[in-house]
Amino acid sequence: HERQKFALDQRRTPDRAARRVNLRDYILGRRVTLLSPHSKDEVARRIKEATPFGLSPFSHGVSGWVWSGWVRLAWMIPMFGNGFRPIFSGRLREDQKGTTLKASYGAPWFLRLFLAFWYLVLSLITAGGLTLGFDNQDGGEGVWLAWIVLPLLLLAPLAFHFIANRNANTHFDAMLEHLSEAADLAPDTDSKRSGLKAG
C-alpha cells in the first residue's frame, strides 16, 4: 500500500530561513502544505490527543483544536491574551497517498477585518485633512495636530504587531514540529506546493 511505502526519512526538512514570516505573510497568511502517510481520521486523532485545548486560559505553547477536518493552532501564554498572535489554520484532506493539510499562518480573520476598517477610516480622515489643509490658508493648529496624530495612528497597529509577535517565526517552527511529531505531517517535497523551501 502506498501509505506503507511512504518514506518519512526521505522527506526534506525546510530551511529555517524559508520559514520566516514577514509582514506580508502576516497580513495575507503564509501558505503551507503538509503531508502525512496516515488516514485523515488518524491524523485528526493524533493531533487532537497531542494538542492542549486552545480556549484554556492556562494553556502554554502550541494549543488549539481539531474539528470536522479543520485544524486550528496558536501559541498560547497562560493568563495572557494576544489578539494579534498569528493563527495556524487549515483543512485535512485524504487521498490515495495519505492526508494533506493545506493551511495558512497569519493574522486571525477578525483582525484582518479590523485592520481593513481601521486603515479605510484613516484614509478617509487623511483625505479630509488634505482638503482641509489646502482650504485653510491660516494653517490652523488643528490641521498641524492632525498631521502629527494621523501618522501615529497609521503606525500603531504595525508597531504593536512587531512587538507582540516578535517570536512569530519561532512559534511557526514549533507548530510545524508539533504536527510532525504528532501526526508525521511534513512539508511537501515539491517546494512550490509546500510553501517552504527544502534544504
C-alpha positions as CSV (number, residue, x, y, z in Angstrom):
1,H,0.0,0.0,0.0
2,E,1.3,3.5,-0.9
3,R,0.9,4.7,2.7
4,Q,3.1,1.9,4.0
5,K,5.7,2.8,1.4
6,F,5.7,6.4,2.4
7,A,9.3,7.1,3.4
8,L,9.3,9.7,6.2
9,D,13.1,9.8,6.3
10,Q,13.3,10.8,2.7
11,R,11.2,14.0,3.1
12,R,13.4,17.0,3.4
13,T,13.2,19.5,6.3
14,P,12.6,23.1,5.2
15,D,15.4,25.6,5.9
16,R,14.6,27.9,8.8
17,A,15.2,30.9,6.6
18,A,12.4,29.7,4.3
19,R,10.0,29.6,7.3
20,R,10.4,33.3,8.2
21,V,7.1,35.1,8.4
22,N,7.3,38.7,7.2
23,L,4.6,41.4,7.4
24,R,3.1,40.4,4.1
25,D,2.7,36.8,5.3
26,Y,1.2,38.0,8.5
27,I,-1.5,40.1,6.7
28,L,-2.3,37.7,3.9
29,G,-1.3,34.4,5.5
30,R,1.7,32.2,4.9
31,R,0.6,29.2,2.9
32,V,2.0,25.8,3.7
33,T,1.1,22.3,2.5
34,L,1.9,19.3,4.8
35,L,1.7,15.6,4.0
36,S,1.2,12.6,6.2
37,P,1.1,8.9,5.3
38,H,-1.8,8.3,7.7
39,S,-5.5,8.5,7.1
40,K,-7.4,11.7,7.7
41,D,-9.1,10.3,10.8
42,E,-5.8,9.0,12.2
43,V,-4.1,12.4,11.7
44,A,-7.0,14.2,13.3
45,R,-7.0,11.8,16.3
46,R,-3.2,12.2,16.8
47,I,-3.3,16.0,16.6
48,K,-6.2,16.2,18.9
49,E,-4.6,13.9,21.5
50,A,-1.3,15.8,21.4
51,T,-2.7,19.3,21.4
52,P,-3.9,21.1,24.6
53,F,-7.3,22.8,24.1
54,G,-6.8,26.3,22.8
55,L,-9.5,28.0,24.9
56,S,-8.0,27.1,28.3
57,P,-6.5,30.2,30.0
58,F,-3.8,28.0,31.4
59,S,-2.5,26.7,28.1
60,H,1.1,27.3,27.3
61,G,2.9,26.8,23.9
62,V,1.2,25.2,20.9
63,S,-2.6,24.9,21.6
64,G,-5.7,24.6,19.5
65,W,-8.3,22.2,18.4
66,V,-9.3,19.8,15.6
67,W,-12.9,19.6,14.5
68,S,-14.6,18.1,11.4
69,G,-11.3,18.0,9.5
70,W,-10.3,21.6,10.4
71,V,-7.1,22.3,12.4
72,R,-6.5,25.5,14.3
73,L,-3.3,26.1,16.3
74,A,-2.0,29.1,18.1
75,W,0.8,29.9,20.6
76,M,-0.7,30.5,24.0
77,I,0.7,32.2,27.1
78,P,-1.0,31.5,30.4
79,M,-3.4,34.2,31.5
80,F,-2.4,36.5,28.7
81,G,-4.5,37.2,25.6
82,N,-2.7,38.4,22.5
83,G,-5.3,39.2,19.8
84,F,-2.5,40.0,17.4
85,R,-0.9,36.5,17.5
86,P,-0.7,34.6,14.2
87,I,-3.1,31.6,13.8
88,F,-2.2,28.4,12.0
89,S,-5.4,27.0,10.4
90,G,-6.2,24.6,7.6
91,R,-8.2,21.6,6.5
92,L,-7.3,18.0,6.3
93,R,-7.9,16.1,3.0
94,E,-7.4,12.5,2.3
95,D,-6.3,10.8,-1.0
96,Q,-4.7,7.6,-2.1
97,K,-1.2,8.7,-0.8
98,G,-2.3,9.7,2.7
99,T,-3.5,13.0,4.1
100,T,-2.8,16.6,3.1
101,L,-3.1,19.6,5.3
102,K,-3.3,22.9,3.4
103,A,-3.0,25.7,5.9
104,S,-2.0,29.3,6.4
105,Y,-0.2,31.1,9.2
106,G,-1.1,34.7,9.7
107,A,-3.4,37.2,11.4
108,P,-6.8,35.9,12.5
109,W,-9.6,36.9,10.2
110,F,-11.3,39.3,12.6
111,L,-8.0,41.2,13.0
112,R,-7.7,41.4,9.2
113,L,-11.2,42.9,9.0
114,F,-10.4,45.3,11.8
115,L,-7.2,46.5,10.1
116,A,-9.0,46.9,6.8
117,F,-11.7,49.0,8.6
118,W,-9.0,50.9,10.6
119,Y,-7.0,52.0,7.5
120,L,-10.1,52.7,5.5
121,V,-11.3,55.2,8.2
122,L,-7.8,56.7,8.5
123,S,-7.6,57.1,4.7
124,L,-10.9,59.0,4.7
125,I,-9.7,61.2,7.5
126,T,-6.5,61.8,5.7
127,A,-8.3,62.7,2.5
128,G,-10.5,65.1,4.5
129,G,-7.4,66.5,6.2
130,L,-5.7,67.2,2.9
131,T,-8.8,69.0,1.7
132,L,-9.0,71.0,5.0
133,G,-5.3,71.8,4.8
134,F,-5.5,73.2,1.3
135,D,-8.6,75.2,2.1
136,N,-7.3,76.5,5.4
137,Q,-5.0,79.4,4.4
138,D,-4.1,80.1,8.0
139,G,-2.8,76.6,8.6
140,G,-4.7,76.2,11.9
141,E,-3.3,74.3,14.9
142,G,-5.9,71.6,14.4
143,V,-4.6,70.8,10.9
144,W,-1.0,70.5,12.1
145,L,-2.0,68.4,15.0
146,A,-3.8,66.1,12.6
147,W,-0.5,65.6,10.7
148,I,1.2,64.5,13.9
149,V,-1.6,62.2,15.2
150,L,-2.5,60.5,11.9
151,P,0.9,59.0,11.2
152,L,1.0,57.7,14.8
153,L,-2.4,56.1,14.3
154,L,-1.3,54.6,11.0
155,L,1.9,53.1,12.5
156,A,0.3,52.0,15.8
157,P,-1.0,48.5,14.6
158,L,2.2,47.8,12.8
159,A,4.3,48.7,15.9
160,F,2.1,46.6,18.1
161,H,2.4,43.6,15.7
162,F,6.2,43.8,15.7
163,I,6.3,44.0,19.5
164,A,3.7,41.4,20.3
165,N,4.7,38.9,17.5
166,R,8.5,39.3,17.7
167,N,8.7,35.5,18.2
168,A,6.2,34.6,15.4
169,N,8.9,32.7,13.5
170,T,9.9,30.6,16.5
171,H,6.2,29.8,17.1
172,F,5.8,28.8,13.5
173,D,8.7,26.4,13.8
174,A,7.2,25.0,16.9
175,M,3.8,24.3,15.2
176,L,5.4,22.6,12.3
177,E,7.5,20.4,14.6
178,H,4.4,19.7,16.8
179,L,2.5,18.5,13.7
180,S,5.4,16.4,12.6
181,E,5.8,14.7,15.9
182,A,2.1,14.2,16.5
183,A,1.0,13.0,13.1
184,D,4.0,12.7,10.8
185,L,3.0,15.8,8.9
186,A,5.9,17.2,6.9
187,P,6.2,19.7,4.1
188,D,5.5,18.5,0.6
189,T,8.8,17.6,-1.2
190,D,7.6,19.9,-4.0
191,S,8.7,23.3,-2.5
192,K,6.2,25.2,-4.7
193,R,3.3,23.2,-3.3
194,S,4.6,23.2,0.3
195,G,5.1,26.9,0.6
196,L,8.5,26.1,2.2
197,K,11.9,25.7,0.6
198,A,13.7,22.4,1.1
199,G,17.2,22.3,2.3
